[in-house]
Amino acid sequence: MKDMNRQFIKTFVIGSLLLLGIVILINSIFDHINIGRFDLTADKVYRLSPSAGKILADLEAPIEITYYVSSSEKMPTQWKNLERDVIDKLKELKLASRGRLSYTIFDPSAEEEREAYEAARIEQESGQAGLSRKRIAERLYDKGVIPFGVQSTDRDEFAVKRVYSSLVLSYLDRKEEVIEEVRPETFGSLEYEIMSRIFKLVSNRRPKVGFYPGQPEIPPQYRQYYQQTPPDMYEFAVQLLRESGYDVIRTNITREDPIPDGIQTMVIMVDQPLNERQMYEIDKLVHRGVGVILAAQTYNYQISPSREPGHFDVRGMPSRLNINRITMNWGFEFDQAMFMDRSSAYIQIPVYQTRSMGAFQVRQQRMEPVTKPVIIKIQNENINTDLSISNKISELFYMYGGRLMVHHDLIRENELKVQTLFTSSSESWVRQSYGYGPVDTSPADPRDRLGKQPLAVYIEGRFKATFTDSIPPWEPMPGADEESLTMNASGLSELTGESQMNRMIVTGCTNLFKNDVLQSVASHKALLLNSVDVLTLGEDLIHIRSKNISSRKIREISSAGKTFSKAFAVWFTPILFAGFGLWLNMRRKKQ
């Protein structure tokens, strides 16, 4: 018996050692082999896009990514898994690049603590201030890596923690690209952020983007009536693009201020009618294959308190645009009717009230929340999540915007491809324009509602030119002499032959990108940057999905559903046991 026990123990130990050795051997063999990962999330958050692998495989030189992140012990509870998720994403990118991408993890907080300890030790030993070299925090600040505050809730304690979570991309001797804040809520867009910056790094020069309108100017004949220059409504949009690595050149599309040469993308914000020559220059740009982001505002509105307390009047202010002259040949138009939607947002309107204080009359102002169907809010369910342009967008404020009228017969005739970026809700309608004056904002009859209408589209193909006969003359400057007018004469059109393949992003609202909205709503910034990235940096970027985790809300349960749920929870188990008991009893009787 003892010999059998010894033999069993001996066999067990030898088998265990052999099994352990086999596991270690297999692990060492497959350590550097990518056998794939399984992503079971509904949104495929952790799966690398095929286009990203293609872009990385074409890298001509190694690229280094440094992830500056605080240790998980110092992170808030909801941030503790962020470092692991980012490292997993970087590992996949490294494998897809076939060794041309490498990454390093660095904890600046630990380095700051070490520096503080070393400075204190030197000061204690020598009596002099320690560490004359530049501190780690200052060096990182020069790079653009800056710690930021995040809210932390631990038990009954609420605090704001200062943490690092930034990515720095280095390529050859070019200026480093920085993703300043990597957060759990933006992790889904991390792949897109990295790939767009790689595009900028591998390019030999900063991408050049044109922007219309240019700096606002006062016509010479009216300068005596103005005390200051009109406000620049697109100042923040231009600043945002420049901070993102673009060389933005503004233009008013005049003979003195023409569209710059060598641009990859042209951003055109149309708030007023264009002259013939301006439309010709835009037509020529599209004909030559320069990508265009085109936004046009057909209507603005003035909302003010009415004489009836608690009510507000809406007055229309038409822009009287003529851009449809050229867009008709491209397969779409900007509707001239006033567009309204039941899905609306609130804005603050100042209301003034005069009160008597003894012998004095005091005028007070308060802000009143107002919603009207022209203050359109684009909900998440009406945004196309299949394109990276709009996938990470949660909601948009389509202030006073109009609908796009897409002519599908012309689209098919010209072999264009159209994809809708976002639409209105199913309860939208139009009111005919009667110029300046009061606007009826009452809900339309259900029979007059239009359903979901396209508000922004992405179009690919060859766009048909309008000005194929002659070149319209430039608008003469006030006070121009006869010689200048002679030089301004028209000539033969340059828009001959087949147009170049091109892409265009179109929306019926310029207010999306004006200062007041763009500065306060993150989704509008993302829409502008994504649109410029896609048209400027490459075809493959549009296929890289921004994989945000969707928020799936539980639908409201009806009264009948609640009754059924309660009955099921109370009676299902007793009925199941009673049924099983009856079946068992009947079986025994048969036996």
Buried (B, 14 or more C-beta within 10 A) or exposed (E): EEEEEEEEEEEEEEEEEEEEEEEEEEEEEEEEEEEEEEEEEEBEBBBBBEBBBEBBEEBEEEBEBBBBBBEEEBBBEBBBEBBEBBBEBBEBBBBBBEEBBBBEEBBBBEBBEEBEEEBEEBEEEEEEEBBEEEBBBEEBEEBEBBBBEBEBEEEEEEEEBEBBBBBBBBBEEEEBBBBEBBBBEBBBBBBBBBBBBBBBBBBEEEBBBBBBBBBEEEEEEEEEEEEEEEEBBBBBBBBBBEEBBBBBBBBBBBBEBBBBEEBBBBBBBBBEEBBBBBBBBBBBBBBEEBBBBBBBBBBBBEBEBEEEEEEBBBEBBBBEBBBBBBBBBBBBBBBBBBBBBBBBBEBEBEBEEEEEEEEEEEEEEEEEEBBBBBBBBBBBEBBBBEBBBBBBBBBBBBBBBBBBBBBEEBBEEBEBEBBBBBBBBBBBBBBEBEEEEEBEBEEBEEEEBBEBBBBBBBBBBBBBBBBBEEBBBBBEBEEEEEEEEEEBEBEEBBBEEEBEEBBBBBBBBBBBBBBEBBBEBEBBBBBBBBBBBBBBBBEBBBBBBBBBEEEEEEEEEEEEEEEEEEEEEEEEEEEEEEEEEEEEEEEEEEE
